[in-house]
Amino acid sequence: MWLVVLFSLLIGLVIGLKMPFLIPLLYAKYMSIAVLAALDSVFGGIRGYMEDGFDNIVFISGFIVNTLLAAGLAYLGDRLGVELYMAAVVVFGVRIFQNLGIIRRYLLKKY
């Protein structure tokens, strides 16, 4: 099972590096926030799975809602002339590190 996951990850990395996709500078803020929101949801899903509390509907809805909310904050901030996207960066960054810390502690106890 892990071999399939690692092989798929390797194939994805090779394809991603061979097919460069440039994002216009205008959308760079939105894309960075979308990536942070996605990472937050993924690490939250991994944490939920390890704690036997994973729910697919909660994961997918959180993924979509977090991404849209973060992009909405960035857009609203651009319209108001305020760097509101930084609030999303800080919040998602803190949550990612909290989830990683909990996952790390869980793995250390298990192994």
N, C-alpha and C positions, 0 to 999 in steps of 0.2 A: 504494500500500500504506500509506504513512504517513498519507495523507488519511483512510483508513478507520479507522486506529488513533486518530487525533486526534478524528475525528467521534464514534467510540464512547466515548472518554474524556469528551468534552464532554456527550454524552447521559447518561452515567452520573453525571457531576457534577450536572447539572440535576435528574435524578430523585432523587439523594441529598439535594439541598438542598430540594426541594419536598416530600419525604416524610420528615419528621423521625421518627427512631426513637430513643427515649430508653432508655438502658440503666440498669437499677436500680443504685444506688450499691453494693449488695452485690456485683455482678458487674463493677464497673469495673476492679478490679485484673486480673481474669482476661482481660477484653477487651483491656486495654492490652498485656498480655503476649502475647496471641494475635496482635495486630496487629504487634508487634515481631518475633515469630517468623515471621510471614508475610512481612514486609518483608525479613528476613534471608534467607529462602529465595528470594524473588524476585531480590534483588540477587546472591545466590550463583548463581542460574540464569543471569542476564545475564552474569555473569563467566565462568561455564562455557561459555556460548555463544560469547563473544568469544575464549576460549582454545581453541575447537574441542574441548571436553571435556564438552559438555552431554549428559546422559543423562536421559531423561524419567522413568525409574523412580527414579533417585537423587533427582531434584527432588521428585517427588510424595511419596516416602517420607520425605525430609528435612522437607518441609513439614508432614506429618502428625505425625511423631515429635517434631520441635522444638516444635510447638504443644502437643501432649499433655504433653511433658516440662515445658515452662514452666508450663502450667496445673497440672500435678501438684505442681510445686515450690511454687507459690503456695498451693495448697490445703493441702499438708503444713505450710507455714509458718503458715497461719491456724490449723490444728489445734494446732500447737505453741506458738503465741503469738509467733512470730519472723517478722520481715519477710523471708522467703526470696525473695519475688518480686523484691526489689531485686537479688539475684544474677543472676537471669535478665535483668533490665533492663540491668545493666552488661554482661553477656556479649553479649547480642544487639546492644546499642548499639555496642560495640567492633567486632563482626563486620560490622555494617552499614557503619560508617565505613571499615573495612579494604577491604571489597568496593568501596565507592564510590571509594576512592583508587586501587585497581587498575584499575577501569573508566575513571576519569578519565585515568590515565597511558596506558592503552591507546588511548583516543580521541585524546589529544594526540600520540602517536607516529604514529597512523594518518592524522590530518588535520593 
